[in-house]
Amino acid sequence: METPRIEYAYAMEAKGGPVVEAERLAFEAWMKGHCWKVGGVWDGNVYRDDPRFAEIGNDPDAIITRQLWAAWRDRAALM
């Protein structure tokens, strides 16, 4: 397996990888398989904060899910 080039990784950080619905569903299955909460509300592009957190600030579960999803999605896109 070829290692991704560093310049590709920097470019990926700037714009993010493509969203593929089947890949997102695989990500959610992987999360659930680890007994990890899939936080936030999927809007077709990103896991947004659950509206119930609007009064107290950001949804910490959505933040973690966004980070993990970005790493999952971008790593797959780099390969």
VMD Tcl script that builds the backbone (N, CA, C; Angstrom):
set m [mol new atoms 237]
animate dup $m
set s [atomselect $m all]
$s set {name element resname resid chain x y z} {
  {N N MET 1 A 0.844 -1.172 0.000}
  {CA C MET 1 A 0.000 0.000 0.000}
  {C C MET 1 A 0.896 1.244 0.000}
  {N N GLU 2 A 0.532 2.182 -0.834}
  {CA C GLU 2 A 1.297 3.421 -0.943}
  {C C GLU 2 A 0.908 4.381 0.182}
  {N N THR 3 A 1.894 5.063 0.738}
  {CA C THR 3 A 1.650 6.059 1.779}
  {C C THR 3 A 1.186 7.359 1.133}
  {N N PRO 4 A 0.136 7.993 1.671}
  {CA C PRO 4 A -0.326 9.254 1.093}
  {C C PRO 4 A 0.772 10.328 1.148}
  {N N ARG 5 A 0.793 11.185 0.157}
  {CA C ARG 5 A 1.773 12.263 0.133}
  {C C ARG 5 A 1.335 13.384 1.061}
  {N N ILE 6 A 2.300 13.992 1.698}
  {CA C ILE 6 A 2.022 15.033 2.692}
  {C C ILE 6 A 1.270 16.207 2.077}
  {N N GLU 7 A 1.626 16.610 0.874}
  {CA C GLU 7 A 0.941 17.756 0.257}
  {C C GLU 7 A -0.532 17.445 -0.014}
  {N N TYR 8 A -0.843 16.177 -0.307}
  {CA C TYR 8 A -2.246 15.790 -0.476}
  {C C TYR 8 A -2.998 15.912 0.848}
  {N N ALA 9 A -2.324 15.529 1.928}
  {CA C ALA 9 A -2.956 15.618 3.248}
  {C C ALA 9 A -3.235 17.069 3.618}
  {N N TYR 10 A -2.303 17.966 3.331}
  {CA C TYR 10 A -2.536 19.392 3.607}
  {C C TYR 10 A -3.694 19.931 2.771}
  {N N ALA 11 A -3.748 19.546 1.512}
  {CA C ALA 11 A -4.844 19.983 0.650}
  {C C ALA 11 A -6.177 19.438 1.144}
  {N N MET 12 A -6.182 18.199 1.622}
  {CA C MET 12 A -7.396 17.587 2.152}
  {C C MET 12 A -7.895 18.358 3.372}
  {N N GLU 13 A -6.978 18.790 4.211}
  {CA C GLU 13 A -7.353 19.554 5.407}
  {C C GLU 13 A -8.039 20.850 5.009}
  {N N ALA 14 A -7.609 21.451 3.932}
  {CA C ALA 14 A -8.163 22.735 3.514}
  {C C ALA 14 A -9.605 22.638 3.035}
  {N N LYS 15 A -9.964 21.509 2.420}
  {CA C LYS 15 A -11.317 21.413 1.866}
  {C C LYS 15 A -12.099 20.204 2.321}
  {N N GLY 16 A -11.445 19.233 2.937}
  {CA C GLY 16 A -12.127 18.019 3.372}
  {C C GLY 16 A -12.339 17.056 2.225}
  {N N GLY 17 A -12.619 15.834 2.575}
  {CA C GLY 17 A -12.838 14.813 1.564}
  {C C GLY 17 A -14.273 14.791 1.087}
  {N N PRO 18 A -14.526 14.025 0.046}
  {CA C PRO 18 A -15.897 13.925 -0.468}
  {C C PRO 18 A -16.782 13.131 0.486}
  {N N VAL 19 A -18.043 13.480 0.519}
  {CA C VAL 19 A -19.008 12.757 1.352}
  {C C VAL 19 A -19.681 11.698 0.489}
  {N N VAL 20 A -19.528 10.452 0.902}
  {CA C VAL 20 A -20.165 9.325 0.223}
  {C C VAL 20 A -21.072 8.659 1.257}
  {N N GLU 21 A -22.350 8.603 0.950}
  {CA C GLU 21 A -23.329 8.114 1.925}
  {C C GLU 21 A -23.009 6.707 2.418}
  {N N ALA 22 A -22.605 5.812 1.530}
  {CA C ALA 22 A -22.277 4.445 1.957}
  {C C ALA 22 A -21.101 4.453 2.926}
  {N N GLU 23 A -20.143 5.333 2.700}
  {CA C GLU 23 A -18.988 5.436 3.589}
  {C C GLU 23 A -19.413 5.975 4.960}
  {N N ARG 24 A -20.328 6.945 4.957}
  {CA C ARG 24 A -20.827 7.485 6.230}
  {C C ARG 24 A -21.549 6.404 7.020}
  {N N LEU 25 A -22.338 5.593 6.349}
  {CA C LEU 25 A -23.052 4.519 7.041}
  {C C LEU 25 A -22.073 3.493 7.602}
  {N N ALA 26 A -20.990 3.214 6.859}
  {CA C ALA 26 A -19.950 2.308 7.368}
  {C C ALA 26 A -19.284 2.917 8.597}
  {N N PHE 27 A -19.038 4.220 8.568}
  {CA C PHE 27 A -18.458 4.922 9.718}
  {C C PHE 27 A -19.358 4.788 10.940}
  {N N GLU 28 A -20.660 5.022 10.760}
  {CA C GLU 28 A -21.585 4.911 11.892}
  {C C GLU 28 A -21.637 3.485 12.427}
  {N N ALA 29 A -21.589 2.494 11.556}
  {CA C ALA 29 A -21.571 1.097 12.010}
  {C C ALA 29 A -20.297 0.816 12.805}
  {N N TRP 30 A -19.165 1.346 12.343}
  {CA C TRP 30 A -17.895 1.185 13.051}
  {C C TRP 30 A -17.967 1.841 14.425}
  {N N MET 31 A -18.528 3.038 14.490}
  {CA C MET 31 A -18.689 3.737 15.775}
  {C C MET 31 A -19.552 2.895 16.728}
  {N N LYS 32 A -20.684 2.436 16.246}
  {CA C LYS 32 A -21.591 1.647 17.081}
  {C C LYS 32 A -20.959 0.326 17.480}
  {N N GLY 33 A -20.152 -0.250 16.594}
  {CA C GLY 33 A -19.441 -1.485 16.905}
  {C C GLY 33 A -18.465 -1.328 18.065}
  {N N HIS 34 A -17.986 -0.115 18.257}
  {CA C HIS 34 A -17.095 0.190 19.385}
  {C C HIS 34 A -17.867 0.714 20.587}
  {N N CYS 35 A -19.200 0.716 20.477}
  {CA C CYS 35 A -20.067 1.266 21.541}
  {C C CYS 35 A -19.787 2.746 21.770}
  {N N TRP 36 A -19.474 3.468 20.684}
  {CA C TRP 36 A -19.253 4.909 20.751}
  {C C TRP 36 A -20.483 5.616 20.224}
  {N N LYS 37 A -20.855 6.674 20.890}
  {CA C LYS 37 A -22.032 7.441 20.494}
  {C C LYS 37 A -21.765 8.193 19.200}
  {N N VAL 38 A -22.723 8.129 18.284}
  {CA C VAL 38 A -22.693 8.971 17.092}
  {C C VAL 38 A -23.453 10.229 17.478}
  {N N GLY 39 A -22.699 11.274 17.773}
  {CA C GLY 39 A -23.315 12.505 18.270}
  {C C GLY 39 A -23.659 13.471 17.160}
  {N N GLY 40 A -24.559 14.364 17.465}
  {CA C GLY 40 A -24.957 15.384 16.501}
  {C C GLY 40 A -26.055 14.898 15.582}
  {N N VAL 41 A -26.381 15.748 14.633}
  {CA C VAL 41 A -27.442 15.482 13.670}
  {C C VAL 41 A -26.826 15.577 12.277}
  {N N TRP 42 A -26.890 14.505 11.502}
  {CA C TRP 42 A -26.328 14.496 10.150}
  {C C TRP 42 A -27.193 15.373 9.250}
  {N N ASP 43 A -26.552 16.318 8.546}
  {CA C ASP 43 A -27.304 17.224 7.672}
  {C C ASP 43 A -27.037 16.974 6.181}
  {N N GLY 44 A -26.402 15.852 5.875}
  {CA C GLY 44 A -26.076 15.541 4.497}
  {C C GLY 44 A -24.640 15.883 4.139}
  {N N ASN 45 A -23.970 16.619 5.042}
  {CA C ASN 45 A -22.585 16.999 4.809}
  {C C ASN 45 A -21.715 16.877 6.049}
  {N N VAL 46 A -22.313 17.146 7.209}
  {CA C VAL 46 A -21.555 17.171 8.457}
  {C C VAL 46 A -22.482 16.841 9.627}
  {N N TYR 47 A -21.895 16.434 10.741}
  {CA C TYR 47 A -22.665 16.184 11.962}
  {C C TYR 47 A -22.791 17.508 12.714}
  {N N ARG 48 A -23.954 18.113 12.645}
  {CA C ARG 48 A -24.226 19.395 13.299}
  {C C ARG 48 A -24.565 19.179 14.774}
  {N N ASP 49 A -24.385 20.241 15.559}
  {CA C ASP 49 A -24.761 20.185 16.973}
  {C C ASP 49 A -26.238 19.862 17.102}
  {N N ASP 50 A -26.553 19.015 18.065}
  {CA C ASP 50 A -27.948 18.717 18.371}
  {C C ASP 50 A -28.582 20.027 18.832}
  {N N PRO 51 A -29.738 20.403 18.281}
  {CA C PRO 51 A -30.382 21.671 18.660}
  {C C PRO 51 A -30.659 21.801 20.162}
  {N N ARG 52 A -30.731 20.669 20.869}
  {CA C ARG 52 A -30.979 20.741 22.320}
  {C C ARG 52 A -29.833 21.402 23.067}
  {N N PHE 53 A -28.660 21.524 22.423}
  {CA C PHE 53 A -27.504 22.139 23.063}
  {C C PHE 53 A -27.391 23.626 22.762}
  {N N ALA 54 A -28.313 24.179 21.995}
  {CA C ALA 54 A -28.222 25.577 21.558}
  {C C ALA 54 A -28.112 26.553 22.723}
  {N N GLU 55 A -28.800 26.296 23.800}
  {CA C GLU 55 A -28.792 27.236 24.929}
  {C C GLU 55 A -27.517 27.164 25.753}
  {N N ILE 56 A -26.830 26.029 25.745}
  {CA C ILE 56 A -25.642 25.896 26.600}
  {C C ILE 56 A -24.332 25.903 25.816}
  {N N GLY 57 A -24.415 25.971 24.487}
  {CA C GLY 57 A -23.200 26.013 23.682}
  {C C GLY 57 A -23.103 24.829 22.745}
  {N N ASN 58 A -21.889 24.426 22.456}
  {CA C ASN 58 A -21.659 23.349 21.502}
  {C C ASN 58 A -21.979 21.987 22.100}
  {N N ASP 59 A -22.366 21.081 21.220}
  {CA C ASP 59 A -22.669 19.699 21.570}
  {C C ASP 59 A -21.348 18.916 21.575}
  {N N PRO 60 A -20.839 18.522 22.758}
  {CA C PRO 60 A -19.541 17.847 22.806}
  {C C PRO 60 A -19.523 16.520 22.045}
  {N N ASP 61 A -20.633 15.786 22.027}
  {CA C ASP 61 A -20.684 14.526 21.289}
  {C C ASP 61 A -20.586 14.773 19.779}
  {N N ALA 62 A -21.209 15.841 19.308}
  {CA C ALA 62 A -21.137 16.175 17.885}
  {C C ALA 62 A -19.721 16.590 17.500}
  {N N ILE 63 A -19.043 17.299 18.372}
  {CA C ILE 63 A -17.663 17.716 18.098}
  {C C ILE 63 A -16.776 16.492 17.924}
  {N N ILE 64 A -16.889 15.542 18.833}
  {CA C ILE 64 A -16.078 14.321 18.752}
  {C C ILE 64 A -16.422 13.537 17.486}
  {N N THR 65 A -17.710 13.414 17.184}
  {CA C THR 65 A -18.127 12.689 15.987}
  {C C THR 65 A -17.609 13.376 14.735}
  {N N ARG 66 A -17.664 14.719 14.681}
  {CA C ARG 66 A -17.136 15.445 13.523}
  {C C ARG 66 A -15.650 15.174 13.330}
  {N N GLN 67 A -14.908 15.166 14.427}
  {CA C GLN 67 A -13.466 14.918 14.343}
  {C C GLN 67 A -13.185 13.512 13.819}
  {N N LEU 68 A -13.874 12.528 14.385}
  {CA C LEU 68 A -13.661 11.145 13.954}
  {C C LEU 68 A -14.112 10.932 12.507}
  {N N TRP 69 A -15.244 11.522 12.137}
  {CA C TRP 69 A -15.739 11.396 10.773}
  {C C TRP 69 A -14.755 12.023 9.790}
  {N N ALA 70 A -14.222 13.189 10.107}
  {CA C ALA 70 A -13.266 13.846 9.216}
  {C C ALA 70 A -12.021 12.980 9.027}
  {N N ALA 71 A -11.522 12.407 10.118}
  {CA C ALA 71 A -10.340 11.551 10.018}
  {C C ALA 71 A -10.653 10.315 9.182}
  {N N TRP 72 A -11.803 9.694 9.421}
  {CA C TRP 72 A -12.219 8.499 8.677}
  {C C TRP 72 A -12.363 8.827 7.191}
  {N N ARG 73 A -13.132 9.866 6.894}
  {CA C ARG 73 A -13.438 10.242 5.510}
  {C C ARG 73 A -12.180 10.683 4.766}
  {N N ASP 74 A -11.386 11.531 5.380}
  {CA C ASP 74 A -10.215 12.072 4.688}
  {C C ASP 74 A -9.158 11.005 4.474}
  {N N ARG 75 A -8.967 10.126 5.432}
  {CA C ARG 75 A -7.984 9.059 5.264}
  {C C ARG 75 A -8.388 8.147 4.110}
  {N N ALA 76 A -9.685 7.824 4.028}
  {CA C ALA 76 A -10.158 6.993 2.923}
  {C C ALA 76 A -9.965 7.702 1.587}
  {N N ALA 77 A -10.196 9.007 1.556}
  {CA C ALA 77 A -10.041 9.764 0.323}
  {C C ALA 77 A -8.591 9.876 -0.116}
  {N N LEU 78 A -7.673 9.817 0.822}
  {CA C LEU 78 A -6.254 9.918 0.499}
  {C C LEU 78 A -5.697 8.621 -0.090}
  {N N MET 79 A -6.376 7.524 0.126}
  {CA C MET 79 A -5.849 6.227 -0.326}
  {C C MET 79 A -6.232 5.939 -1.759}
}
mol reanalyze $m
mol bondsrecalc $m
mol representation Tube
mol addrep $m
